[in-house]
């Protein structure tokens, strides 16, 4: 029987080449993509905060699968966290890390 290994530490740090990051930010701020994120977030508009993080394994210190400094956005009524679409990662030539999440601020929430 296989046992689940609990990870106590995971290094979530990463750095992106400036050109790759610029390309990714351009993709994440396209008007059509912003409209799609806003629709899914049930608000009129969103603003990309230019904050990215690498999802991390679930641990005792990271029960939500994100670095602790980003957990404040997890249940925030004014922010939404998305998985960066894989085609965006590919177009921006970002292969490491293989997954990223982006944080958007909700503007003008619908009632």
Biopython code that builds the backbone (N, CA, C, O; Angstrom):
import numpy as np
from Bio.PDB.StructureBuilder import StructureBuilder

atoms = [
    (1, "UNK", "N", (0.836, -1.167, 0.000)),
    (1, "UNK", "CA", (0.000, 0.000, 0.000)),
    (1, "UNK", "C", (0.891, 1.244, 0.000)),
    (1, "UNK", "O", (1.821, 1.355, 0.799)),
    (2, "UNK", "N", (0.593, 2.173, -0.905)),
    (2, "UNK", "CA", (1.379, 3.407, -1.013)),
    (2, "UNK", "C", (0.994, 4.372, 0.101)),
    (2, "UNK", "O", (-0.174, 4.489, 0.472)),
    (3, "UNK", "N", (1.989, 5.046, 0.615)),
    (3, "UNK", "CA", (1.750, 6.042, 1.654)),
    (3, "UNK", "C", (1.908, 7.430, 1.060)),
    (3, "UNK", "O", (2.703, 7.644, 0.144)),
    (4, "UNK", "N", (1.159, 8.346, 1.581)),
    (4, "UNK", "CA", (1.273, 9.733, 1.160)),
    (4, "UNK", "C", (2.389, 10.385, 1.955)),
    (4, "UNK", "O", (2.424, 10.310, 3.183)),
    (5, "UNK", "N", (3.291, 11.017, 1.243)),
    (5, "UNK", "CA", (4.406, 11.694, 1.908)),
    (5, "UNK", "C", (4.018, 13.154, 2.145)),
    (5, "UNK", "O", (3.628, 13.862, 1.216)),
    (6, "UNK", "N", (4.127, 13.581, 3.367)),
    (6, "UNK", "CA", (3.844, 14.969, 3.705)),
    (6, "UNK", "C", (5.124, 15.765, 3.548)),
    (6, "UNK", "O", (6.161, 15.430, 4.121)),
    (7, "UNK", "N", (5.031, 16.830, 2.757)),
    (7, "UNK", "CA", (6.177, 17.692, 2.516)),
    (7, "UNK", "C", (6.174, 18.808, 3.548)),
    (7, "UNK", "O", (5.157, 19.475, 3.740)),
    (8, "UNK", "N", (7.288, 19.009, 4.202)),
    (8, "UNK", "CA", (7.370, 20.062, 5.210)),
    (8, "UNK", "C", (7.875, 21.380, 4.632)),
    (8, "UNK", "O", (7.508, 22.443, 5.133)),
    (9, "UNK", "N", (8.696, 21.338, 3.606)),
    (9, "UNK", "CA", (9.254, 22.548, 3.004)),
    (9, "UNK", "C", (9.244, 22.408, 1.490)),
    (9, "UNK", "O", (9.497, 21.328, 0.957)),
    (10, "UNK", "N", (8.946, 23.519, 0.792)),
    (10, "UNK", "CA", (8.988, 23.541, -0.664)),
    (10, "UNK", "C", (9.439, 24.927, -1.079)),
    (10, "UNK", "O", (8.872, 25.922, -0.628)),
    (11, "UNK", "N", (10.438, 25.008, -1.922)),
    (11, "UNK", "CA", (10.934, 26.303, -2.383)),
    (11, "UNK", "C", (10.077, 26.779, -3.547)),
    (11, "UNK", "O", (10.129, 26.212, -4.639)),
    (12, "UNK", "N", (9.284, 27.829, -3.309)),
    (12, "UNK", "CA", (8.382, 28.336, -4.343)),
    (12, "UNK", "C", (8.970, 29.531, -5.086)),
    (12, "UNK", "O", (8.289, 30.152, -5.901)),
    (13, "UNK", "N", (10.218, 29.852, -4.811)),
    (13, "UNK", "CA", (10.815, 31.006, -5.467)),
    (13, "UNK", "C", (11.088, 30.700, -6.938)),
    (13, "UNK", "O", (11.364, 29.561, -7.313)),
    (14, "UNK", "N", (11.006, 31.727, -7.744)),
    (14, "UNK", "CA", (11.309, 31.598, -9.161)),
    (14, "UNK", "C", (11.638, 32.990, -9.689)),
    (14, "UNK", "O", (11.314, 33.999, -9.062)),
    (15, "UNK", "N", (12.275, 33.027, -10.832)),
    (15, "UNK", "CA", (12.522, 34.308, -11.493)),
    (15, "UNK", "C", (12.240, 34.120, -12.974)),
    (15, "UNK", "O", (12.463, 33.051, -13.541)),
    (16, "UNK", "N", (11.742, 35.190, -13.582)),
    (16, "UNK", "CA", (11.422, 35.150, -15.006)),
    (16, "UNK", "C", (12.342, 36.105, -15.756)),
    (16, "UNK", "O", (12.676, 37.184, -15.267)),
    (17, "UNK", "N", (12.737, 35.693, -16.935)),
    (17, "UNK", "CA", (13.472, 36.566, -17.829)),
    (17, "UNK", "C", (12.603, 37.795, -18.097)),
    (17, "UNK", "O", (11.392, 37.665, -18.272)),
    (18, "UNK", "N", (13.202, 38.976, -18.132)),
    (18, "UNK", "CA", (12.445, 40.227, -18.291)),
    (18, "UNK", "C", (11.588, 40.229, -19.555)),
    (18, "UNK", "O", (10.445, 40.685, -19.519)),
    (19, "UNK", "N", (12.111, 39.734, -20.653)),
    (19, "UNK", "CA", (11.343, 39.710, -21.905)),
    (19, "UNK", "C", (10.170, 38.740, -21.806)),
    (19, "UNK", "O", (9.075, 39.027, -22.289)),
    (20, "UNK", "N", (10.406, 37.604, -21.183)),
    (20, "UNK", "CA", (9.331, 36.618, -21.006)),
    (20, "UNK", "C", (8.242, 37.168, -20.094)),
    (20, "UNK", "O", (7.052, 36.998, -20.358)),
    (21, "UNK", "N", (8.661, 37.826, -19.023)),
    (21, "UNK", "CA", (7.693, 38.414, -18.098)),
    (21, "UNK", "C", (6.877, 39.503, -18.802)),
    (21, "UNK", "O", (5.659, 39.567, -18.632)),
    (22, "UNK", "N", (7.528, 40.345, -19.577)),
    (22, "UNK", "CA", (6.817, 41.401, -20.306)),
    (22, "UNK", "C", (5.783, 40.804, -21.255)),
    (22, "UNK", "O", (4.662, 41.304, -21.353)),
    (23, "UNK", "N", (6.160, 39.736, -21.951)),
    (23, "UNK", "CA", (5.228, 39.069, -22.869)),
    (23, "UNK", "C", (4.045, 38.480, -22.100)),
    (23, "UNK", "O", (2.896, 38.600, -22.527)),
    (24, "UNK", "N", (4.330, 37.850, -20.977)),
    (24, "UNK", "CA", (3.261, 37.260, -20.172)),
    (24, "UNK", "C", (2.318, 38.342, -19.653)),
    (24, "UNK", "O", (1.099, 38.183, -19.724)),
    (25, "UNK", "N", (2.866, 39.435, -19.135)),
    (25, "UNK", "CA", (2.031, 40.518, -18.625)),
    (25, "UNK", "C", (1.162, 41.101, -19.733)),
    (25, "UNK", "O", (0.012, 41.471, -19.495)),
    (26, "UNK", "N", (1.709, 41.183, -20.940)),
    (26, "UNK", "CA", (0.931, 41.688, -22.079)),
    (26, "UNK", "C", (-0.265, 40.765, -22.352)),
    (26, "UNK", "O", (-1.377, 41.231, -22.599)),
    (27, "UNK", "N", (-0.022, 39.474, -22.305)),
    (27, "UNK", "CA", (-1.103, 38.505, -22.535)),
    (27, "UNK", "C", (-2.150, 38.570, -21.424)),
    (27, "UNK", "O", (-3.350, 38.492, -21.687)),
    (28, "UNK", "N", (-1.687, 38.715, -20.182)),
    (28, "UNK", "CA", (-2.609, 38.733, -19.042)),
    (28, "UNK", "C", (-3.407, 40.027, -18.938)),
    (28, "UNK", "O", (-4.352, 40.107, -18.154)),
    (29, "UNK", "N", (-3.040, 41.035, -19.715)),
    (29, "UNK", "CA", (-3.763, 42.313, -19.666)),
    (29, "UNK", "C", (-4.481, 42.634, -20.975)),
    (29, "UNK", "O", (-4.938, 43.762, -21.163)),
    (30, "UNK", "N", (-4.589, 41.673, -21.872)),
    (30, "UNK", "CA", (-5.364, 41.880, -23.095)),
    (30, "UNK", "C", (-6.812, 42.189, -22.708)),
    (30, "UNK", "O", (-7.374, 41.524, -21.838)),
    (31, "UNK", "N", (-7.417, 43.189, -23.346)),
    (31, "UNK", "CA", (-8.803, 43.540, -23.001)),
    (31, "UNK", "C", (-9.772, 42.359, -23.036)),
    (31, "UNK", "O", (-10.626, 42.238, -22.158)),
    (32, "UNK", "N", (-9.652, 41.493, -24.035)),
    (32, "UNK", "CA", (-10.571, 40.354, -24.121)),
    (32, "UNK", "C", (-10.365, 39.382, -22.967)),
    (32, "UNK", "O", (-11.328, 38.803, -22.463)),
    (33, "UNK", "N", (-9.107, 39.198, -22.543)),
    (33, "UNK", "CA", (-8.838, 38.300, -21.421)),
    (33, "UNK", "C", (-9.311, 38.925, -20.111)),
    (33, "UNK", "O", (-9.880, 38.235, -19.265)),
    (34, "UNK", "N", (-9.077, 40.233, -19.938)),
    (34, "UNK", "CA", (-9.562, 40.922, -18.737)),
    (34, "UNK", "C", (-11.082, 40.802, -18.628)),
    (34, "UNK", "O", (-11.616, 40.594, -17.539)),
    (35, "UNK", "N", (-11.770, 40.934, -19.755)),
    (35, "UNK", "CA", (-13.233, 40.804, -19.754)),
    (35, "UNK", "C", (-13.656, 39.394, -19.353)),
    (35, "UNK", "O", (-14.635, 39.219, -18.627)),
    (36, "UNK", "N", (-12.927, 38.404, -19.819)),
    (36, "UNK", "CA", (-13.228, 37.005, -19.468)),
    (36, "UNK", "C", (-13.015, 36.759, -17.976)),
    (36, "UNK", "O", (-13.839, 36.109, -17.333)),
    (37, "UNK", "N", (-11.922, 37.270, -17.425)),
    (37, "UNK", "CA", (-11.657, 37.105, -15.996)),
    (37, "UNK", "C", (-12.734, 37.825, -15.188)),
    (37, "UNK", "O", (-13.233, 37.287, -14.199)),
    (38, "UNK", "N", (-13.095, 39.048, -15.607)),
    (38, "UNK", "CA", (-14.123, 39.815, -14.898)),
    (38, "UNK", "C", (-15.460, 39.079, -14.908)),
    (38, "UNK", "O", (-16.158, 39.041, -13.894)),
    (39, "UNK", "N", (-15.810, 38.503, -16.033)),
    (39, "UNK", "CA", (-17.069, 37.751, -16.116)),
    (39, "UNK", "C", (-17.053, 36.576, -15.147)),
    (39, "UNK", "O", (-18.029, 36.350, -14.431)),
    (40, "UNK", "N", (-15.965, 35.835, -15.120)),
    (40, "UNK", "CA", (-15.860, 34.689, -14.220)),
    (40, "UNK", "C", (-15.836, 35.118, -12.755)),
    (40, "UNK", "O", (-16.291, 34.381, -11.880)),
    (41, "UNK", "N", (-15.300, 36.323, -12.489)),
    (41, "UNK", "CA", (-15.207, 36.829, -11.117)),
    (41, "UNK", "C", (-16.478, 37.570, -10.700)),
    (41, "UNK", "O", (-16.583, 38.050, -9.571)),
    (42, "UNK", "N", (-17.429, 37.659, -11.611)),
    (42, "UNK", "CA", (-18.709, 38.323, -11.348)),
    (42, "UNK", "C", (-18.513, 39.786, -10.933)),
    (42, "UNK", "O", (-19.052, 40.247, -9.926)),
    (43, "UNK", "N", (-17.727, 40.493, -11.739)),
    (43, "UNK", "CA", (-17.537, 41.931, -11.513)),
    (43, "UNK", "C", (-17.431, 42.614, -12.876)),
    (43, "UNK", "O", (-17.299, 41.951, -13.905)),
    (44, "UNK", "N", (-17.488, 43.929, -12.870)),
    (44, "UNK", "CA", (-17.470, 44.668, -14.126)),
    (44, "UNK", "C", (-16.093, 44.708, -14.766)),
    (44, "UNK", "O", (-15.967, 44.587, -15.984)),
    (45, "UNK", "N", (-15.059, 44.876, -13.950)),
    (45, "UNK", "CA", (-13.690, 44.969, -14.459)),
    (45, "UNK", "C", (-12.730, 44.333, -13.467)),
    (45, "UNK", "O", (-13.027, 44.191, -12.281)),
    (46, "UNK", "N", (-11.574, 43.956, -13.989)),
    (46, "UNK", "CA", (-10.478, 43.506, -13.119)),
    (46, "UNK", "C", (-9.206, 44.222, -13.541)),
    (46, "UNK", "O", (-9.067, 44.677, -14.677)),
    (47, "UNK", "N", (-8.292, 44.306, -12.601)),
    (47, "UNK", "CA", (-6.981, 44.923, -12.844)),
    (47, "UNK", "C", (-5.915, 43.911, -12.432)),
    (47, "UNK", "O", (-5.938, 43.400, -11.312)),
    (48, "UNK", "N", (-4.985, 43.624, -13.337)),
    (48, "UNK", "CA", (-3.896, 42.699, -13.033)),
    (48, "UNK", "C", (-2.934, 43.387, -12.068)),
    (48, "UNK", "O", (-2.415, 44.463, -12.365)),
    (49, "UNK", "N", (-2.700, 42.771, -10.925)),
    (49, "UNK", "CA", (-1.850, 43.360, -9.886)),
    (49, "UNK", "C", (-0.357, 43.164, -10.155)),
    (49, "UNK", "O", (0.483, 43.674, -9.414)),
    (50, "UNK", "N", (-0.035, 42.431, -11.204)),
    (50, "UNK", "CA", (1.341, 42.082, -11.550)),
    (50, "UNK", "C", (1.991, 41.213, -10.481)),
    (50, "UNK", "O", (3.211, 41.210, -10.318)),
    (51, "UNK", "N", (1.152, 40.474, -9.754)),
    (51, "UNK", "CA", (1.649, 39.515, -8.771)),
    (51, "UNK", "C", (1.415, 38.107, -9.310)),
    (51, "UNK", "O", (0.304, 37.743, -9.693)),
    (52, "UNK", "N", (2.472, 37.345, -9.327)),
    (52, "UNK", "CA", (2.432, 35.954, -9.769)),
    (52, "UNK", "C", (2.998, 35.075, -8.668)),
    (52, "UNK", "O", (3.870, 35.495, -7.907)),
    (53, "UNK", "N", (2.496, 33.859, -8.593)),
    (53, "UNK", "CA", (3.121, 32.899, -7.693)),
    (53, "UNK", "C", (3.033, 31.515, -8.279)),
    (53, "UNK", "O", (2.170, 31.212, -9.104)),
    (54, "UNK", "N", (3.944, 30.688, -7.834)),
    (54, "UNK", "CA", (3.967, 29.288, -8.242)),
    (54, "UNK", "C", (3.154, 28.492, -7.232)),
    (54, "UNK", "O", (3.417, 28.575, -6.032)),
    (55, "UNK", "N", (2.159, 27.711, -7.698)),
    (55, "UNK", "CA", (1.445, 26.854, -6.747)),
    (55, "UNK", "C", (2.435, 25.924, -6.053)),
    (55, "UNK", "O", (3.419, 25.488, -6.650)),
    (56, "UNK", "N", (2.162, 25.633, -4.800)),
    (56, "UNK", "CA", (3.058, 24.789, -4.016)),
    (56, "UNK", "C", (2.293, 23.564, -3.525)),
    (56, "UNK", "O", (1.064, 23.587, -3.465)),
    (57, "UNK", "N", (3.005, 22.498, -3.175)),
    (57, "UNK", "CA", (2.327, 21.333, -2.608)),
    (57, "UNK", "C", (1.629, 21.708, -1.300)),
    (57, "UNK", "O", (2.067, 22.608, -0.583)),
    (58, "UNK", "N", (0.566, 21.021, -1.012)),
    (58, "UNK", "CA", (-0.132, 21.245, 0.252)),
    (58, "UNK", "C", (0.734, 20.735, 1.389)),
    (58, "UNK", "O", (1.147, 19.575, 1.400)),
    (59, "UNK", "N", (1.003, 21.608, 2.340)),
    (59, "UNK", "CA", (1.788, 21.244, 3.513)),
    (59, "UNK", "C", (1.092, 21.805, 4.742)),
    (59, "UNK", "O", (0.066, 22.476, 4.635)),
    (60, "UNK", "N", (1.649, 21.528, 5.893)),
    (60, "UNK", "CA", (1.083, 22.104, 7.112)),
    (60, "UNK", "C", (1.181, 23.629, 7.086)),
    (60, "UNK", "O", (0.295, 24.321, 7.588)),
    (61, "UNK", "N", (2.264, 24.152, 6.495)),
    (61, "UNK", "CA", (2.454, 25.593, 6.423)),
    (61, "UNK", "C", (1.709, 26.233, 5.249)),
    (61, "UNK", "O", (1.440, 27.434, 5.268)),
    (62, "UNK", "N", (1.377, 25.444, 4.235)),
    (62, "UNK", "CA", (0.683, 25.961, 3.049)),
    (62, "UNK", "C", (-0.556, 25.110, 2.747)),
    (62, "UNK", "O", (-0.582, 24.388, 1.750)),
    (63, "UNK", "N", (-1.566, 25.190, 3.592)),
    (63, "UNK", "CA", (-2.738, 24.332, 3.420)),
    (63, "UNK", "C", (-3.589, 24.671, 2.193)),
    (63, "UNK", "O", (-4.462, 23.889, 1.817)),
    (64, "UNK", "N", (-3.352, 25.799, 1.579)),
    (64, "UNK", "CA", (-4.133, 26.177, 0.394)),
    (64, "UNK", "C", (-3.343, 26.025, -0.902)),
    (64, "UNK", "O", (-3.832, 26.378, -1.975)),
    (65, "UNK", "N", (-2.129, 25.504, -0.805)),
    (65, "UNK", "CA", (-1.343, 25.275, -2.012)),
    (65, "UNK", "C", (-0.756, 26.534, -2.607)),
    (65, "UNK", "O", (-0.516, 26.609, -3.812)),
    (66, "UNK", "N", (-0.524, 27.534, -1.751)),
    (66, "UNK", "CA", (0.087, 28.772, -2.219)),
    (66, "UNK", "C", (1.055, 29.274, -1.163)),
    (66, "UNK", "O", (0.906, 28.971, 0.021)),
    (67, "UNK", "N", (2.055, 30.048, -1.595)),
    (67, "UNK", "CA", (2.976, 30.604, -0.597)),
    (67, "UNK", "C", (2.190, 31.429, 0.432)),
    (67, "UNK", "O", (1.230, 32.110, 0.073)),
    (68, "UNK", "N", (2.588, 31.371, 1.691)),
    (68, "UNK", "CA", (1.844, 32.063, 2.757)),
    (68, "UNK", "C", (1.596, 33.546, 2.500)),
    (68, "UNK", "O", (0.554, 34.066, 2.897)),
    (69, "UNK", "N", (2.521, 34.235, 1.849)),
    (69, "UNK", "CA", (2.338, 35.672, 1.623)),
    (69, "UNK", "C", (1.188, 35.990, 0.659)),
    (69, "UNK", "O", (0.767, 37.143, 0.568)),
    (70, "UNK", "N", (0.678, 34.987, -0.058)),
    (70, "UNK", "CA", (-0.433, 35.213, -0.985)),
    (70, "UNK", "C", (-1.774, 34.719, -0.440)),
    (70, "UNK", "O", (-2.811, 34.927, -1.071)),
    (71, "UNK", "N", (-1.763, 34.071, 0.717)),
    (71, "UNK", "CA", (-3.002, 33.533, 1.264)),
    (71, "UNK", "C", (-4.031, 34.614, 1.589)),
    (71, "UNK", "O", (-5.230, 34.338, 1.642)),
    (72, "UNK", "N", (-3.562, 35.850, 1.809)),
    (72, "UNK", "CA", (-4.497, 36.942, 2.078)),
    (72, "UNK", "C", (-5.475, 37.156, 0.913)),
    (72, "UNK", "O", (-6.556, 37.708, 1.118)),
    (73, "UNK", "N", (-5.115, 36.730, -0.297)),
    (73, "UNK", "CA", (-5.969, 36.907, -1.469)),
    (73, "UNK", "C", (-6.927, 35.738, -1.687)),
    (73, "UNK", "O", (-7.844, 35.830, -2.504)),
    (74, "UNK", "N", (-6.720, 34.645, -0.965)),
    (74, "UNK", "CA", (-7.498, 33.432, -1.192)),
    (74, "UNK", "C", (-8.997, 33.652, -1.021)),
    (74, "UNK", "O", (-9.773, 33.261, -1.894)),
    (75, "UNK", "N", (-9.418, 34.257, 0.062)),
    (75, "UNK", "CA", (-10.844, 34.478, 0.301)),
    (75, "UNK", "C", (-11.202, 35.959, 0.222)),
    (75, "UNK", "O", (-12.264, 36.367, 0.692)),
    (76, "UNK", "N", (-10.334, 36.751, -0.361)),
    (76, "UNK", "CA", (-10.562, 38.187, -0.458)),
    (76, "UNK", "C", (-11.748, 38.483, -1.363)),
    (76, "UNK", "O", (-11.811, 37.963, -2.477)),
    (77, "UNK", "N", (-12.689, 39.308, -0.911)),
    (77, "UNK", "CA", (-13.820, 39.669, -1.768)),
    (77, "UNK", "C", (-13.411, 40.656, -2.863)),
    (77, "UNK", "O", (-14.183, 40.898, -3.791)),
    (78, "UNK", "N", (-12.215, 41.225, -2.767)),
    (78, "UNK", "CA", (-11.784, 42.220, -3.745)),
    (78, "UNK", "C", (-10.715, 41.708, -4.708)),
    (78, "UNK", "O", (-10.209, 42.473, -5.528)),
    (79, "UNK", "N", (-10.368, 40.430, -4.618)),
    (79, "UNK", "CA", (-9.344, 39.861, -5.490)),
    (79, "UNK", "C", (-9.786, 38.500, -6.019)),
    (79, "UNK", "O", (-10.643, 37.832, -5.439)),
    (80, "UNK", "N", (-9.190, 38.119, -7.113)),
    (80, "UNK", "CA", (-9.424, 36.799, -7.686)),
    (80, "UNK", "C", (-8.074, 36.235, -8.123)),
    (80, "UNK", "O", (-7.231, 36.951, -8.662)),
    (81, "UNK", "N", (-7.888, 34.945, -7.882)),
    (81, "UNK", "CA", (-6.663, 34.243, -8.272)),
    (81, "UNK", "C", (-7.011, 33.319, -9.430)),
    (81, "UNK", "O", (-7.982, 32.565, -9.366)),
    (82, "UNK", "N", (-6.214, 33.383, -10.483)),
    (82, "UNK", "CA", (-6.446, 32.497, -11.631)),
    (82, "UNK", "C", (-5.183, 31.691, -11.908)),
    (82, "UNK", "O", (-4.079, 32.097, -11.546)),
    (83, "UNK", "N", (-5.361, 30.561, -12.547)),
    (83, "UNK", "CA", (-4.240, 29.815, -13.100)),
    (83, "UNK", "C", (-3.900, 30.474, -14.427)),
    (83, "UNK", "O", (-4.785, 30.696, -15.253)),
    (84, "UNK", "N", (-2.641, 30.786, -14.637)),
    (84, "UNK", "CA", (-2.227, 31.352, -15.918)),
    (84, "UNK", "C", (-2.455, 30.279, -16.980)),
    (84, "UNK", "O", (-1.969, 29.157, -16.838)),
    (85, "UNK", "N", (-3.190, 30.615, -18.044)),
    (85, "UNK", "CA", (-3.461, 29.604, -19.078)),
    (85, "UNK", "C", (-2.167, 29.056, -19.687)),
    (85, "UNK", "O", (-1.263, 29.826, -20.010)),
    (86, "UNK", "N", (-2.073, 27.736, -19.844)),
    (86, "UNK", "CA", (-0.867, 27.137, -20.434)),
    (86, "UNK", "C", (-0.464, 27.743, -21.781)),
    (86, "UNK", "O", (0.730, 27.901, -22.033)),
    (87, "UNK", "N", (-1.431, 28.092, -22.667)),
    (87, "UNK", "CA", (-0.998, 28.717, -23.926)),
    (87, "UNK", "C", (-0.269, 30.050, -23.703)),
    (87, "UNK", "O", (0.625, 30.401, -24.473)),
    (88, "UNK", "N", (-0.645, 30.790, -22.658)),
    (88, "UNK", "CA", (0.057, 32.038, -22.343)),
    (88, "UNK", "C", (1.490, 31.735, -21.911)),
    (88, "UNK", "O", (2.427, 32.423, -22.316)),
    (89, "UNK", "N", (1.649, 30.709, -21.094)),
    (89, "UNK", "CA", (2.991, 30.320, -20.635)),
    (89, "UNK", "C", (3.854, 29.946, -21.847)),
    (89, "UNK", "O", (5.022, 30.327, -21.930)),
    (90, "UNK", "N", (3.270, 29.206, -22.771)),
    (90, "UNK", "CA", (3.997, 28.767, -23.960)),
    (90, "UNK", "C", (4.365, 29.955, -24.840)),
    (90, "UNK", "O", (5.508, 30.068, -25.283)),
    (91, "UNK", "N", (3.392, 30.854, -25.100)),
    (91, "UNK", "CA", (3.655, 32.025, -25.945)),
    (91, "UNK", "C", (4.727, 32.929, -25.339)),
    (91, "UNK", "O", (5.511, 33.539, -26.066)),
    (92, "UNK", "N", (4.762, 33.013, -24.016)),
    (92, "UNK", "CA", (5.760, 33.840, -23.334)),
    (92, "UNK", "C", (7.085, 33.094, -23.151)),
    (92, "UNK", "O", (8.038, 33.637, -22.593)),
    (93, "UNK", "N", (7.134, 31.853, -23.622)),
    (93, "UNK", "CA", (8.343, 31.020, -23.525)),
    (93, "UNK", "C", (8.777, 30.801, -22.071)),
    (93, "UNK", "O", (9.962, 30.844, -21.740)),
    (94, "UNK", "N", (7.768, 30.565, -21.214)),
    (94, "UNK", "CA", (8.041, 30.265, -19.808)),
    (94, "UNK", "C", (7.775, 28.775, -19.608)),
    (94, "UNK", "O", (6.641, 28.309, -19.710)),
    (95, "UNK", "N", (8.838, 28.049, -19.323)),
    (95, "UNK", "CA", (8.716, 26.605, -19.141)),
    (95, "UNK", "C", (9.043, 26.186, -17.712)),
    (95, "UNK", "O", (8.690, 25.085, -17.289)),
    (96, "UNK", "N", (9.709, 27.051, -16.977)),
    (96, "UNK", "CA", (10.004, 26.822, -15.562)),
    (96, "UNK", "C", (9.694, 28.094, -14.804)),
    (96, "UNK", "O", (10.293, 29.125, -15.112)),
    (97, "UNK", "N", (8.825, 28.090, -13.864)),
    (97, "UNK", "CA", (8.045, 26.940, -13.411)),
    (97, "UNK", "C", (6.983, 26.565, -14.448)),
    (97, "UNK", "O", (6.652, 27.354, -15.333)),
    (98, "UNK", "N", (6.470, 25.372, -14.322)),
    (98, "UNK", "CA", (5.509, 24.889, -15.311)),
    (98, "UNK", "C", (4.105, 25.436, -15.084)),
    (98, "UNK", "O", (3.268, 25.396, -15.986)),
    (99, "UNK", "N", (3.843, 25.949, -13.877)),
    (99, "UNK", "CA", (2.533, 26.521, -13.573)),
    (99, "UNK", "C", (2.717, 27.810, -12.795)),
    (99, "UNK", "O", (3.613, 27.929, -11.959)),
    (100, "UNK", "N", (1.846, 28.780, -13.085)),
    (100, "UNK", "CA", (1.833, 30.031, -12.341)),
    (100, "UNK", "C", (0.387, 30.438, -12.082)),
    (100, "UNK", "O", (-0.519, 30.060, -12.824)),
    (101, "UNK", "N", (0.190, 31.196, -11.042)),
    (101, "UNK", "CA", (-1.108, 31.792, -10.749)),
    (101, "UNK", "C", (-0.926, 33.304, -10.767)),
    (101, "UNK", "O", (0.137, 33.817, -10.417)),
    (102, "UNK", "N", (-1.974, 34.009, -11.180)),
    (102, "UNK", "CA", (-1.948, 35.469, -11.245)),
    (102, "UNK", "C", (-3.055, 36.019, -10.361)),
    (102, "UNK", "O", (-4.110, 35.403, -10.205)),
    (103, "UNK", "N", (-2.800, 37.186, -9.785)),
    (103, "UNK", "CA", (-3.778, 37.823, -8.903)),
    (103, "UNK", "C", (-4.314, 39.077, -9.583)),
    (103, "UNK", "O", (-3.561, 39.927, -10.060)),
    (104, "UNK", "N", (-5.638, 39.161, -9.610)),
    (104, "UNK", "CA", (-6.330, 40.319, -10.171)),
    (104, "UNK", "C", (-7.159, 40.972, -9.077)),
    (104, "UNK", "O", (-7.666, 40.301, -8.178)),
    (105, "UNK", "N", (-7.289, 42.285, -9.166)),
    (105, "UNK", "CA", (-8.148, 43.021, -8.250)),
    (105, "UNK", "C", (-9.485, 43.243, -8.945)),
    (105, "UNK", "O", (-9.533, 43.655, -10.104)),
    (106, "UNK", "N", (-10.571, 42.965, -8.226)),
    (106, "UNK", "CA", (-11.904, 43.206, -8.772)),
    (106, "UNK", "C", (-12.234, 44.676, -8.658)),
    (106, "UNK", "O", (-11.956, 45.309, -7.639)),
    (107, "UNK", "N", (-12.830, 45.222, -9.713)),
    (107, "UNK", "CA", (-13.276, 46.611, -9.720)),
    (107, "UNK", "C", (-14.771, 46.634, -9.992)),
    (107, "UNK", "O", (-15.257, 45.879, -10.833)),
    (108, "UNK", "N", (-15.501, 47.485, -9.298)),
    (108, "UNK", "CA", (-16.935, 47.674, -9.552)),
    (108, "UNK", "C", (-17.720, 46.366, -9.491)),
    (108, "UNK", "O", (-18.332, 45.962, -10.480)),
    (109, "UNK", "N", (-17.706, 45.708, -8.343)),
    (109, "UNK", "CA", (-18.429, 44.442, -8.183)),
    (109, "UNK", "C", (-19.896, 44.619, -8.524)),
    (109, "UNK", "O", (-20.516, 45.626, -8.181)),
    (110, "UNK", "N", (-20.436, 43.626, -9.203)),
    (110, "UNK", "CA", (-21.852, 43.660, -9.576)),
    (110, "UNK", "C", (-22.702, 43.325, -8.371)),
    (110, "UNK", "O", (-22.275, 42.586, -7.484)),
    (111, "UNK", "N", (-23.895, 43.864, -8.341)),
    (111, "UNK", "CA", (-24.820, 43.554, -7.247)),
    (111, "UNK", "C", (-26.036, 42.855, -7.759)),
    (111, "UNK", "O", (-26.927, 42.515, -6.980)),
]
sb = StructureBuilder()
sb.init_structure("model")
sb.init_model(0)
sb.init_chain("A")
sb.init_seg("    ")
for serial, (resi, resn, name, xyz) in enumerate(atoms, 1):
    if name == "N":
        sb.init_residue(resn, " ", resi, " ")
    sb.init_atom(name, np.array(xyz, "f"), 0.0, 1.0, " ", f" {name:<3s}", serial, name[0])
structure = sb.get_structure()
